[in-house]
Amino acid sequence: MGRRRGSRVTLTDVANLAGVSLATASKALNARAEVAPQTRAKVFRAAEELAFRPNALARSLVAGTTRTIGLLTDELGGRFALPLLVGAENALGSGQMSLLLCDARGDAIRRRHYIETLLARQVDGFIILGDSNDVRASLTREIPVPVVYAYCESDDPSDLSIIADDEGGARLATQHLVTLGRRRIAHITGDPNYRAARDRVTGLRAVLDDAGLPLIGEPLYGQWSQRWGRNATNILLTNHPDVDAIFCGSDQIAGGVFEALAALGLRIPDDVAIVGFDNWEIFATESQPPLTTVDVNLEQMGAAAVHHLFAALDGIPTSGTIRQPVRLVVRESTSVRPRPR
């Protein structure tokens, strides 16, 4: 009797159609080396003809893997987690793997609970997502499967961490302004407790020193907010009215700088050129004029974390810190050379 219409195709059906044993059919579909090429081809033709879809759970039990990755973050609603998540999910989909997402919300007890929960689900590996590109305590000792840190740096050098190149991004931004002929460059940025803020100042100063130019005033540190951008701009121009460019530590700060300059009757970029950081589209592309900014390539970072995790699962782990290159996205906020003063 033939198989009833609507019943699920099994591996036994595939084996019978191919004229091989059940064990041989299983080995062929799981790419085991001991199956002859001609036999493997027969099994694959039979599976295709029957539209066979192997049961994922059964395959995972045979292989000793679940083809799932645990992704642990402390701030899912923040600016950086979602693009990283998108990049990781796209890369996992290409590898036919699934993602289990947990948001610890900065709570150590919740984080411990989620680690135990994901391990109970037998995930094959972990990606730990940061929200500040800064150093954090390693969690690897608690996790018996491969771990990759993304947009944060583990304090254990034997771990693998992938972070954005903040200093390199600041160099790109500053060199761009210098090349455009800007000579009175100032800097408004966020909290100095963030390594990102300090690294961006380092990159800025390095380029200005190479060009023989001063930084106008000291870096203005404050909050990562539009309000701080407005307030800092007023402070800056009160003391240094001849500034012709402002490098902002974030696009959100740049949004406040735009507002303050407009209120003072100054034109962007004719009077003052502006560069931001992050390429946050809600600020960068919707501002008038659109904002030149540094893109930290968060989706690519998420994908890179997955690829390194795949390598670790294949027995080729990497350790240390990888600084992922960033890129400068040039828009109209820096497109005009300054008028002679």
Contacts in CASP RR format, 6 or more apart in sequence:
PFRMAT RR
TARGET T0000
AUTHOR 0000-0000-0000
METHOD contacts of the structure
MODEL  1
MGRRRGSRVTLTDVANLAGVSLATASKALNARAEVAPQTRAKVFRAAEEL
AFRPNALARSLVAGTTRTIGLLTDELGGRFALPLLVGAENALGSGQMSLL
LCDARGDAIRRRHYIETLLARQVDGFIILGDSNDVRASLTREIPVPVVYA
YCESDDPSDLSIIADDEGGARLATQHLVTLGRRRIAHITGDPNYRAARDR
VTGLRAVLDDAGLPLIGEPLYGQWSQRWGRNATNILLTNHPDVDAIFCGS
DQIAGGVFEALAALGLRIPDDVAIVGFDNWEIFATESQPPLTTVDVNLEQ
MGAAAVHHLFAALDGIPTSGTIRQPVRLVVRESTSVRPRPR
3 9 0 8 1.000
3 13 0 8 1.000
9 50 0 8 1.000
9 51 0 8 1.000
9 52 0 8 1.000
9 53 0 8 1.000
11 22 0 8 1.000
11 25 0 8 1.000
11 26 0 8 1.000
11 29 0 8 1.000
11 52 0 8 1.000
11 54 0 8 1.000
12 22 0 8 1.000
13 50 0 8 1.000
13 52 0 8 1.000
14 25 0 8 1.000
14 29 0 8 1.000
14 43 0 8 1.000
14 46 0 8 1.000
14 47 0 8 1.000
14 50 0 8 1.000
14 52 0 8 1.000
15 21 0 8 1.000
15 22 0 8 1.000
15 24 0 8 1.000
15 25 0 8 1.000
15 43 0 8 1.000
15 46 0 8 1.000
17 46 0 8 1.000
17 49 0 8 1.000
17 50 0 8 1.000
18 25 0 8 1.000
18 39 0 8 1.000
18 42 0 8 1.000
18 43 0 8 1.000
18 45 0 8 1.000
18 46 0 8 1.000
19 42 0 8 1.000
19 46 0 8 1.000
20 28 0 8 1.000
20 39 0 8 1.000
20 42 0 8 1.000
20 43 0 8 1.000
24 35 0 8 1.000
24 39 0 8 1.000
24 43 0 8 1.000
25 43 0 8 1.000
25 46 0 8 1.000
26 62 0 8 1.000
27 34 0 8 1.000
27 35 0 8 1.000
28 35 0 8 1.000
28 39 0 8 1.000
28 40 0 8 1.000
28 43 0 8 1.000
28 44 0 8 1.000
29 43 0 8 1.000
29 44 0 8 1.000
29 47 0 8 1.000
29 54 0 8 1.000
30 59 0 8 1.000
30 62 0 8 1.000
30 63 0 8 1.000
35 43 0 8 1.000
46 52 0 8 1.000
56 67 0 8 1.000
60 66 0 8 1.000
60 67 0 8 1.000
65 124 0 8 1.000
65 313 0 8 1.000
66 121 0 8 1.000
66 122 0 8 1.000
66 123 0 8 1.000
66 124 0 8 1.000
67 96 0 8 1.000
67 97 0 8 1.000
67 98 0 8 1.000
67 124 0 8 1.000
68 97 0 8 1.000
68 98 0 8 1.000
68 99 0 8 1.000
68 100 0 8 1.000
68 121 0 8 1.000
68 122 0 8 1.000
68 123 0 8 1.000
68 124 0 8 1.000
69 88 0 8 1.000
69 92 0 8 1.000
69 97 0 8 1.000
69 98 0 8 1.000
69 99 0 8 1.000
69 100 0 8 1.000
69 123 0 8 1.000
69 124 0 8 1.000
69 125 0 8 1.000
69 126 0 8 1.000
69 127 0 8 1.000
69 306 0 8 1.000
69 309 0 8 1.000
70 99 0 8 1.000
70 100 0 8 1.000
70 101 0 8 1.000
70 102 0 8 1.000
70 118 0 8 1.000
70 123 0 8 1.000
70 125 0 8 1.000
70 126 0 8 1.000
70 127 0 8 1.000
71 85 0 8 1.000
71 88 0 8 1.000
71 99 0 8 1.000
71 100 0 8 1.000
71 101 0 8 1.000
71 102 0 8 1.000
71 126 0 8 1.000
71 127 0 8 1.000
71 129 0 8 1.000
72 102 0 8 1.000
72 104 0 8 1.000
72 111 0 8 1.000
72 114 0 8 1.000
72 115 0 8 1.000
72 118 0 8 1.000
72 126 0 8 1.000
72 127 0 8 1.000
72 128 0 8 1.000
72 129 0 8 1.000
72 139 0 8 1.000
73 81 0 8 1.000
73 85 0 8 1.000
73 101 0 8 1.000
73 102 0 8 1.000
73 103 0 8 1.000
73 104 0 8 1.000
73 128 0 8 1.000
73 129 0 8 1.000
73 130 0 8 1.000
73 131 0 8 1.000
74 103 0 8 1.000
74 104 0 8 1.000
74 105 0 8 1.000
74 106 0 8 1.000
74 111 0 8 1.000
74 129 0 8 1.000
74 130 0 8 1.000
74 131 0 8 1.000
75 81 0 8 1.000
75 103 0 8 1.000
75 105 0 8 1.000
75 106 0 8 1.000
75 130 0 8 1.000
75 131 0 8 1.000
76 82 0 8 1.000
76 85 0 8 1.000
76 101 0 8 1.000
76 103 0 8 1.000
76 105 0 8 1.000
77 103 0 8 1.000
78 131 0 8 1.000
79 131 0 8 1.000
79 278 0 8 1.000
79 280 0 8 1.000
80 129 0 8 1.000
80 130 0 8 1.000
80 131 0 8 1.000
80 132 0 8 1.000
80 133 0 8 1.000
80 151 0 8 1.000
80 298 0 8 1.000
81 129 0 8 1.000
81 130 0 8 1.000
81 131 0 8 1.000
83 298 0 8 1.000
83 299 0 8 1.000
84 129 0 8 1.000
84 150 0 8 1.000
84 151 0 8 1.000
84 298 0 8 1.000
84 299 0 8 1.000
84 301 0 8 1.000
84 302 0 8 1.000
84 305 0 8 1.000
85 101 0 8 1.000
85 129 0 8 1.000
85 302 0 8 1.000
86 299 0 8 1.000
87 298 0 8 1.000
87 299 0 8 1.000
87 300 0 8 1.000
87 301 0 8 1.000
87 302 0 8 1.000
87 303 0 8 1.000
87 306 0 8 1.000
88 99 0 8 1.000
88 127 0 8 1.000
88 150 0 8 1.000
88 302 0 8 1.000
88 303 0 8 1.000
88 305 0 8 1.000
88 306 0 8 1.000
89 99 0 8 1.000
90 299 0 8 1.000
90 303 0 8 1.000
91 302 0 8 1.000
91 303 0 8 1.000
91 306 0 8 1.000
91 307 0 8 1.000
92 98 0 8 1.000
92 99 0 8 1.000
92 306 0 8 1.000
95 310 0 8 1.000
97 124 0 8 1.000
100 118 0 8 1.000
100 121 0 8 1.000
100 123 0 8 1.000
102 114 0 8 1.000
102 117 0 8 1.000
102 118 0 8 1.000
104 110 0 8 1.000
104 111 0 8 1.000
104 114 0 8 1.000
111 139 0 8 1.000
112 142 0 8 1.000
115 126 0 8 1.000
115 139 0 8 1.000
115 142 0 8 1.000
115 143 0 8 1.000
118 126 0 8 1.000
119 143 0 8 1.000
119 144 0 8 1.000
119 145 0 8 1.000
123 145 0 8 1.000
124 145 0 8 1.000
124 146 0 8 1.000
124 313 0 8 1.000
125 143 0 8 1.000
125 145 0 8 1.000
125 146 0 8 1.000
125 147 0 8 1.000
125 309 0 8 1.000
125 312 0 8 1.000
125 313 0 8 1.000
126 139 0 8 1.000
126 143 0 8 1.000
126 145 0 8 1.000
126 146 0 8 1.000
126 147 0 8 1.000
126 148 0 8 1.000
127 147 0 8 1.000
127 148 0 8 1.000
127 149 0 8 1.000
127 150 0 8 1.000
127 302 0 8 1.000
127 305 0 8 1.000
127 306 0 8 1.000
127 309 0 8 1.000
128 136 0 8 1.000
128 139 0 8 1.000
128 147 0 8 1.000
128 148 0 8 1.000
128 149 0 8 1.000
128 150 0 8 1.000
128 152 0 8 1.000
128 154 0 8 1.000
129 150 0 8 1.000
129 151 0 8 1.000
129 152 0 8 1.000
130 136 0 8 1.000
130 149 0 8 1.000
130 150 0 8 1.000
130 151 0 8 1.000
130 152 0 8 1.000
131 151 0 8 1.000
131 152 0 8 1.000
132 151 0 8 1.000
132 152 0 8 1.000
132 194 0 8 1.000
132 195 0 8 1.000
132 196 0 8 1.000
133 151 0 8 1.000
133 152 0 8 1.000
133 153 0 8 1.000
133 163 0 8 1.000
133 164 0 8 1.000
133 166 0 8 1.000
133 194 0 8 1.000
133 195 0 8 1.000
133 196 0 8 1.000
133 296 0 8 1.000
134 152 0 8 1.000
134 153 0 8 1.000
134 194 0 8 1.000
134 195 0 8 1.000
134 196 0 8 1.000
135 152 0 8 1.000
135 153 0 8 1.000
135 154 0 8 1.000
135 155 0 8 1.000
135 195 0 8 1.000
136 149 0 8 1.000
136 152 0 8 1.000
136 153 0 8 1.000
136 154 0 8 1.000
136 155 0 8 1.000
137 154 0 8 1.000
137 155 0 8 1.000
138 154 0 8 1.000
138 155 0 8 1.000
138 156 0 8 1.000
138 159 0 8 1.000
139 147 0 8 1.000
139 154 0 8 1.000
140 147 0 8 1.000
140 154 0 8 1.000
140 156 0 8 1.000
140 158 0 8 1.000
140 159 0 8 1.000
146 309 0 8 1.000
146 312 0 8 1.000
146 313 0 8 1.000
146 317 0 8 1.000
147 159 0 8 1.000
147 160 0 8 1.000
148 160 0 8 1.000
148 161 0 8 1.000
148 162 0 8 1.000
148 305 0 8 1.000
148 306 0 8 1.000
148 308 0 8 1.000
148 309 0 8 1.000
148 312 0 8 1.000
149 159 0 8 1.000
149 160 0 8 1.000
149 161 0 8 1.000
149 162 0 8 1.000
149 305 0 8 1.000
150 161 0 8 1.000
150 162 0 8 1.000
150 301 0 8 1.000
150 302 0 8 1.000
150 304 0 8 1.000
150 305 0 8 1.000
151 162 0 8 1.000
151 163 0 8 1.000
151 164 0 8 1.000
151 298 0 8 1.000
151 301 0 8 1.000
152 161 0 8 1.000
152 163 0 8 1.000
153 161 0 8 1.000
153 163 0 8 1.000
153 321 0 8 1.000
154 160 0 8 1.000
154 161 0 8 1.000
157 319 0 8 1.000
157 320 0 8 1.000
157 321 0 8 1.000
158 319 0 8 1.000
158 320 0 8 1.000
159 319 0 8 1.000
159 320 0 8 1.000
160 308 0 8 1.000
160 312 0 8 1.000
160 317 0 8 1.000
160 318 0 8 1.000
160 319 0 8 1.000
160 320 0 8 1.000
160 322 0 8 1.000
161 320 0 8 1.000
161 321 0 8 1.000
161 322 0 8 1.000
162 301 0 8 1.000
162 302 0 8 1.000
162 304 0 8 1.000
162 305 0 8 1.000
162 308 0 8 1.000
162 321 0 8 1.000
162 322 0 8 1.000
162 324 0 8 1.000
163 321 0 8 1.000
163 322 0 8 1.000
163 323 0 8 1.000
163 324 0 8 1.000
164 196 0 8 1.000
164 296 0 8 1.000
164 297 0 8 1.000
164 298 0 8 1.000
164 301 0 8 1.000
164 323 0 8 1.000
164 324 0 8 1.000
164 326 0 8 1.000
165 323 0 8 1.000
165 324 0 8 1.000
165 325 0 8 1.000
165 326 0 8 1.000
166 195 0 8 1.000
166 196 0 8 1.000
166 199 0 8 1.000
166 200 0 8 1.000
166 326 0 8 1.000
167 199 0 8 1.000
167 200 0 8 1.000
167 202 0 8 1.000
167 203 0 8 1.000
167 206 0 8 1.000
168 203 0 8 1.000
168 326 0 8 1.000
169 200 0 8 1.000
169 203 0 8 1.000
169 277 0 8 1.000
169 294 0 8 1.000
169 326 0 8 1.000
169 328 0 8 1.000
170 199 0 8 1.000
170 200 0 8 1.000
170 201 0 8 1.000
170 202 0 8 1.000
170 203 0 8 1.000
170 204 0 8 1.000
170 207 0 8 1.000
170 247 0 8 1.000
170 277 0 8 1.000
170 294 0 8 1.000
171 203 0 8 1.000
171 204 0 8 1.000
171 206 0 8 1.000
171 207 0 8 1.000
172 294 0 8 1.000
172 326 0 8 1.000
172 327 0 8 1.000
172 328 0 8 1.000
173 204 0 8 1.000
173 247 0 8 1.000
173 275 0 8 1.000
173 276 0 8 1.000
173 277 0 8 1.000
173 292 0 8 1.000
173 294 0 8 1.000
173 328 0 8 1.000
174 185 0 8 1.000
174 203 0 8 1.000
174 204 0 8 1.000
174 207 0 8 1.000
174 208 0 8 1.000
174 247 0 8 1.000
175 207 0 8 1.000
176 275 0 8 1.000
176 292 0 8 1.000
176 328 0 8 1.000
176 330 0 8 1.000
176 334 0 8 1.000
177 185 0 8 1.000
177 245 0 8 1.000
177 247 0 8 1.000
177 273 0 8 1.000
177 275 0 8 1.000
177 334 0 8 1.000
178 185 0 8 1.000
178 207 0 8 1.000
178 208 0 8 1.000
178 211 0 8 1.000
178 213 0 8 1.000
180 245 0 8 1.000
180 273 0 8 1.000
180 334 0 8 1.000
180 337 0 8 1.000
180 338 0 8 1.000
181 337 0 8 1.000
181 338 0 8 1.000
182 244 0 8 1.000
182 245 0 8 1.000
182 273 0 8 1.000
182 338 0 8 1.000
183 213 0 8 1.000
183 244 0 8 1.000
184 216 0 8 1.000
184 240 0 8 1.000
184 242 0 8 1.000
184 243 0 8 1.000
184 244 0 8 1.000
184 245 0 8 1.000
185 204 0 8 1.000
185 208 0 8 1.000
185 213 0 8 1.000
185 215 0 8 1.000
185 216 0 8 1.000
185 243 0 8 1.000
185 244 0 8 1.000
185 245 0 8 1.000
185 246 0 8 1.000
185 247 0 8 1.000
186 215 0 8 1.000
186 216 0 8 1.000
186 217 0 8 1.000
186 220 0 8 1.000
186 236 0 8 1.000
186 240 0 8 1.000
186 243 0 8 1.000
186 245 0 8 1.000
186 246 0 8 1.000
186 247 0 8 1.000
187 200 0 8 1.000
187 201 0 8 1.000
187 204 0 8 1.000
187 215 0 8 1.000
187 219 0 8 1.000
187 220 0 8 1.000
187 246 0 8 1.000
187 247 0 8 1.000
187 248 0 8 1.000
187 249 0 8 1.000
188 219 0 8 1.000
188 220 0 8 1.000
188 228 0 8 1.000
188 229 0 8 1.000
188 232 0 8 1.000
188 233 0 8 1.000
188 236 0 8 1.000
188 246 0 8 1.000
188 247 0 8 1.000
188 248 0 8 1.000
188 249 0 8 1.000
188 253 0 8 1.000
188 257 0 8 1.000
189 197 0 8 1.000
189 200 0 8 1.000
189 201 0 8 1.000
189 219 0 8 1.000
189 220 0 8 1.000
189 221 0 8 1.000
189 222 0 8 1.000
189 248 0 8 1.000
189 249 0 8 1.000
189 250 0 8 1.000
189 253 0 8 1.000
190 197 0 8 1.000
190 221 0 8 1.000
190 222 0 8 1.000
190 223 0 8 1.000
190 224 0 8 1.000
190 228 0 8 1.000
190 249 0 8 1.000
190 250 0 8 1.000
190 253 0 8 1.000
191 197 0 8 1.000
191 221 0 8 1.000
191 222 0 8 1.000
191 223 0 8 1.000
191 224 0 8 1.000
192 198 0 8 1.000
192 221 0 8 1.000
192 222 0 8 1.000
197 221 0 8 1.000
197 249 0 8 1.000
200 249 0 8 1.000
200 277 0 8 1.000
201 219 0 8 1.000
204 215 0 8 1.000
204 219 0 8 1.000
204 247 0 8 1.000
205 215 0 8 1.000
208 214 0 8 1.000
208 215 0 8 1.000
216 236 0 8 1.000
216 240 0 8 1.000
216 243 0 8 1.000
217 236 0 8 1.000
217 239 0 8 1.000
217 240 0 8 1.000
220 232 0 8 1.000
220 235 0 8 1.000
220 236 0 8 1.000
222 228 0 8 1.000
222 232 0 8 1.000
224 249 0 8 1.000
224 250 0 8 1.000
224 252 0 8 1.000
224 253 0 8 1.000
225 252 0 8 1.000
225 253 0 8 1.000
226 252 0 8 1.000
226 253 0 8 1.000
226 255 0 8 1.000
226 256 0 8 1.000
226 259 0 8 1.000
227 256 0 8 1.000
228 253 0 8 1.000
228 256 0 8 1.000
229 248 0 8 1.000
229 253 0 8 1.000
229 254 0 8 1.000
229 255 0 8 1.000
229 256 0 8 1.000
229 257 0 8 1.000
229 260 0 8 1.000
230 256 0 8 1.000
230 257 0 8 1.000
230 259 0 8 1.000
230 260 0 8 1.000
231 260 0 8 1.000
232 253 0 8 1.000
232 257 0 8 1.000
233 246 0 8 1.000
233 256 0 8 1.000
233 257 0 8 1.000
233 260 0 8 1.000
233 261 0 8 1.000
233 264 0 8 1.000
234 260 0 8 1.000
234 264 0 8 1.000
236 243 0 8 1.000
236 246 0 8 1.000
237 243 0 8 1.000
237 260 0 8 1.000
237 264 0 8 1.000
237 266 0 8 1.000
242 341 0 8 1.000
243 272 0 8 1.000
244 271 0 8 1.000
244 272 0 8 1.000
244 273 0 8 1.000
244 338 0 8 1.000
244 341 0 8 1.000
245 272 0 8 1.000
245 273 0 8 1.000
245 274 0 8 1.000
245 275 0 8 1.000
245 334 0 8 1.000
246 257 0 8 1.000
246 272 0 8 1.000
246 273 0 8 1.000
246 274 0 8 1.000
246 275 0 8 1.000
247 275 0 8 1.000
247 276 0 8 1.000
248 254 0 8 1.000
248 255 0 8 1.000
248 257 0 8 1.000
248 274 0 8 1.000
248 275 0 8 1.000
248 276 0 8 1.000
248 277 0 8 1.000
249 276 0 8 1.000
249 277 0 8 1.000
250 276 0 8 1.000
250 277 0 8 1.000
250 278 0 8 1.000
250 280 0 8 1.000
251 276 0 8 1.000
251 277 0 8 1.000
251 278 0 8 1.000
251 279 0 8 1.000
251 280 0 8 1.000
251 283 0 8 1.000
251 284 0 8 1.000
251 291 0 8 1.000
251 293 0 8 1.000
252 278 0 8 1.000
252 280 0 8 1.000
252 283 0 8 1.000
253 276 0 8 1.000
254 274 0 8 1.000
254 275 0 8 1.000
254 276 0 8 1.000
254 283 0 8 1.000
254 287 0 8 1.000
254 291 0 8 1.000
254 293 0 8 1.000
254 333 0 8 1.000
255 283 0 8 1.000
255 287 0 8 1.000
255 291 0 8 1.000
257 274 0 8 1.000
258 268 0 8 1.000
258 274 0 8 1.000
258 287 0 8 1.000
258 288 0 8 1.000
258 291 0 8 1.000
261 267 0 8 1.000
261 268 0 8 1.000
261 271 0 8 1.000
261 272 0 8 1.000
261 274 0 8 1.000
266 272 0 8 1.000
268 274 0 8 1.000
268 289 0 8 1.000
268 333 0 8 1.000
269 289 0 8 1.000
269 332 0 8 1.000
269 333 0 8 1.000
269 334 0 8 1.000
269 335 0 8 1.000
269 336 0 8 1.000
270 336 0 8 1.000
270 338 0 8 1.000
270 339 0 8 1.000
271 338 0 8 1.000
271 339 0 8 1.000
273 292 0 8 1.000
273 333 0 8 1.000
273 334 0 8 1.000
273 336 0 8 1.000
273 338 0 8 1.000
274 291 0 8 1.000
274 292 0 8 1.000
274 333 0 8 1.000
274 334 0 8 1.000
275 291 0 8 1.000
275 292 0 8 1.000
275 293 0 8 1.000
275 294 0 8 1.000
275 333 0 8 1.000
275 334 0 8 1.000
276 284 0 8 1.000
276 291 0 8 1.000
276 292 0 8 1.000
276 293 0 8 1.000
276 294 0 8 1.000
277 293 0 8 1.000
277 294 0 8 1.000
277 296 0 8 1.000
278 284 0 8 1.000
278 293 0 8 1.000
278 294 0 8 1.000
278 295 0 8 1.000
278 296 0 8 1.000
279 293 0 8 1.000
279 294 0 8 1.000
279 295 0 8 1.000
279 296 0 8 1.000
279 329 0 8 1.000
280 293 0 8 1.000
283 291 0 8 1.000
284 290 0 8 1.000
284 291 0 8 1.000
284 293 0 8 1.000
284 329 0 8 1.000
284 331 0 8 1.000
285 291 0 8 1.000
285 331 0 8 1.000
287 333 0 8 1.000
289 331 0 8 1.000
289 332 0 8 1.000
289 333 0 8 1.000
289 335 0 8 1.000
290 331 0 8 1.000
290 332 0 8 1.000
290 333 0 8 1.000
291 331 0 8 1.000
291 333 0 8 1.000
292 328 0 8 1.000
292 329 0 8 1.000
292 330 0 8 1.000
292 331 0 8 1.000
292 332 0 8 1.000
292 333 0 8 1.000
292 334 0 8 1.000
292 335 0 8 1.000
293 328 0 8 1.000
293 329 0 8 1.000
293 331 0 8 1.000
294 326 0 8 1.000
294 327 0 8 1.000
294 328 0 8 1.000
294 329 0 8 1.000
295 326 0 8 1.000
295 327 0 8 1.000
295 328 0 8 1.000
295 329 0 8 1.000
296 324 0 8 1.000
296 326 0 8 1.000
297 324 0 8 1.000
297 325 0 8 1.000
297 326 0 8 1.000
297 327 0 8 1.000
300 324 0 8 1.000
301 324 0 8 1.000
304 322 0 8 1.000
304 324 0 8 1.000
308 318 0 8 1.000
308 322 0 8 1.000
311 317 0 8 1.000
311 318 0 8 1.000
312 318 0 8 1.000
END
